[in-house]
Each structure stands twice: as C-alpha cells, then as structure tokens.
Amino acid sequence: MGRKKSVQRIPKSVLLKCPHCLQRTKALVDIENCPQKFTCPKCEQEVRNPLTSCCVICAFSGKKCPRSLYMEAKVRGLELR
C-alpha cells in the first residue's frame, strides 16, 4: 500500500457565458493559449477579459483556465491528464 498520487485534469473545452445575453458557448482550450477576447455567436458582441482575470476563460466560465491549472499542478507536484 502506498500513497495515491493526485491527478490534475485539464479540460479540452469549457462553456463561456456571454455577460450581455447570457448565451453559453462551447470553446476549445489549450495550455499554450489563453484567449483575451471572444465573440458571442448570438449577440455578436466582442467580450474582453476584465483586468482582474488572466483570460476570458477565468472570467466567464466559472472555472480556472488550463494555464492556471497547469501552474497549480506543477507547484503541488500533481500528475497532469
């Protein structure tokens, strides 16, 4: 018996919620790229990240972006999947 190694899962996609029309849009994510803006397909407004968030994923999905999850996993010594 031994200690189980903790695993950090990084999602392949997230749901972004437009602050104008509240439409949810599925967006693919990548560790290398943190998008700073996205265009809502329903209201066609360009949504930019606020100054308090690193990207639109952190600001409008309710979850952390893959880059933040990756850095957190490295600090804690977690296995990535």
N, C-alpha and C positions, 0 to 999 in steps of 0.2 A: 504494500500500500504506500502510496505517496501522495504528495500534494498535487491536485489537478491544476494544470496550467490554465490561466484565464485567457479567454479569446475576445478580441475586439472585432466585431463585424462592421464592415464598411459597406453601406448600401450602394447599389448600382443606380438607383433612381430615387427621387423624392417628389413630393407633391408641394408645389409652390402656390400660395394663396394670394391672389391679387388684392391689395388693400382698397382698390377703388370699387370693384364689382363683386368681390369675394369669390370669384371663379377659381377653382383648383386646377392646376396644370401640372402634368407629369413632366419632369425634367431629368435627363440623364446627368449623372455627376461623375467627376474624375478627381483623383487626388492631386493631379498636377494643375487643374484649372478650377479656380474659384470665381464664378461669374459675378460681375459687379452690376449687371443690369439684365432684365428680361422684358420681353414684350408680351402682354396679355393677349391671347388669341380672341377673347370675347370683346373686350372694350378697346383693344389695340392701343392701350396706354403703355408707355415705357416706364418701367418701375426700376428705380435705382436703390442701391443699398443705403441705409442711413449711416451716419458717421459712427454710431455706436456698435455696428456689426461689421464683421470682416467681409461678408458677401451676402447676396440675396438669399442663399440657402439658409444661413443662420438667422436672417431677419424674417423671412416669410414662410418657412416650412415648419417651424416649431421644433426643429432638430438641429444638431450641430453638423457642420459641413464635413466632408471627408478629410480635408486637410487638418481640421481641428481634431477629429477623431484619431487620425494617424499620429499627430504630435502627442496627444494624450496617451496613446498606446505605447509609444516609444519611451515616454517618461516613466510609465508604470511597469514597463517590461512585459507587455501583453503580446500574445500572438495575433497577427492580423489575418483576417479572412474576408 
